[in-house]
C-alpha cells in the first residue's frame, strides 16, 4: 500500500529465482498477492516510481511466509471433535487475527492522514506568510499615499 507521495500509486513486480515474472501491476495504490512457491531460491520484488520522478513515495508491504502453525500442537492429527474450551480458543485466535489486520489497516490510514495533515499545515503556513507580507506592503502603500495627500507640493 502506498502511504505517502504523489497520486498514491506505484508499479510493482515479483520475479521467481529464474527471472520469470510472477506478478506485475502498474499504477496501483493497494493490492494483495498470494503465491505458492514451487522453486526454492531468492524471489525478487520491486516497487517502481519511474513515471513520477519528482514525488517521493512511502510504501508499506507485508510478507507472510509459510502456513500458520495450529494453535494446539495435536490439532493437526486429531480424530475427535474439539472440546468447548478448545473451540473457544480457536474462535478467540481467529478474532485476534482479525483485530491485528484491522489495527494494521488503521495504522496505515493514520500514517496517510498524518502525511496529508502535515502537507496541508505547510501550505497553510506559506499562505499565511504570503498574506502577512501582502498586508505589510499594502499598509505601507496606504501610509505613503495618505502622506502624499497632506504634504504641500511646491511648484
N, C-alpha and C positions, 0 to 999 in steps of 0.2 A: 504494500500500500504506500502510495506517495503521500507524505505527511506535509511537506512544505515545498514551495517553489513553483513558479510558472503557472501553467494551466493544470498542475497536478497530474501529469501523465509522463510515462517513460516507456521505452522499448525494453523488452526482456527476452532472453533466450536461454535455454538449458540444453547442454550437449552431453552425450554419453562419453565414455573414455575413448571411443573410436572416432569422435568428432561428428557423429550424426546428431542432427537437431531433434530433440525430443519435444521441445516446447518453444514456440516463437510467437510473440504478440507485439504489436506496435501501439503506441499511444494509449496505454491502459493506466487507469488510476488505481484500480484494485482488482486483484484476481487471485484465484486459488487453483492449485495444480497438484494432482495426485498421480504418482507414477510408481509402479512396482519394478524395481531394478532386476535385470536379468544378468547383467555383466558387472563384475567387480572392478573397481578402479576409481579414478578421480573423475567426478562429474563436474562440469563447468557451468556456472550460471553468470550471466552478465546483465547489468542494467545500463542502458544507454540513454544519453541525453543529447545525442547529436543534433537533433532538429531544434533544440532550444539551448544554444551555447551561452546565452547571456544570463540565464536564470539558473542558479544552483538549486538542487533538489535534495531532500532528505527522504530516504526510502526505508520502510520497515519491512523486514521479511522474517519468516519463522520456518525453520526446518524441523520436521518431525521424522526421525529416522527409526524405523522398526515398529513392530507392534507393541502395544502397551501390555505389560505383563498382567496377569489376572491379580485381583486384589487378595485372593486367597490362593496359596500355592497349590492346594489339592483340588482346585476348582476345575482344572482342565481335564482331569481324568476321573471325574466324579460320576457315579452311576445313579445315585439317589437324588431326589429333589432338594433344593436348598431349604434350610430352616428359616423360620421367620426372622431371626436375627441376621442371618447371612444375606437374605434377600433385602432386608432394610439397609445393610451395609453397602450392598451393590447399588441400591437406589440412591443412597446418600452420595456415594462415589460419583455416580453419573451426574447428579445435581451439582456437585462441586466442580466437575469438569465444565459444565455449562456456565457456572459462575466465573471460572477462570477465563473462559472465552469472552464472556461479557465484559469483564474487567479489562482485558486486553483491548477490546473494541473501544471502551470508554477512554482508556489511556491514549489511544491513537487519536480519537476525536478531540480530546483535551489538548493534545500537542498541536493539532491542526488549528484549533480555535485560538490557542495562545499565540501561535505564529501570526495569525490574521490580526489579532488584537494588537500585538506589538508593531506590526506593519502600519495599522491604522493610527496608532499612537504617534509613530514617527511622522506620518503625513499630516496629522493634526498639529503637531509641534511646528513643522515647517510652515504650515499655513498661518499659524498664529504669529510666528516671527515675521513673515511677509506682511501680514496685516499691521503689525506694530510699526514696521519700517514705513509703510504707506501712510499710516496715521501721523507719524512724526513729520514726514515730508509735506503732507497736506497742511498740518498745523503750522509749520514754519512758513509755508507759502502764504497762508492766510494772514499770519502776522506781518509778513513783508508787504502784502497787498494793503492791509489796513494802515500800516505805517506810511505807505506811499500816499494815501488819501489825506493824511494830516500834515504832510510836510509841504512847505512852500516851494513852488517851482520858480526858479529865478530865470528871467528871460535872457 
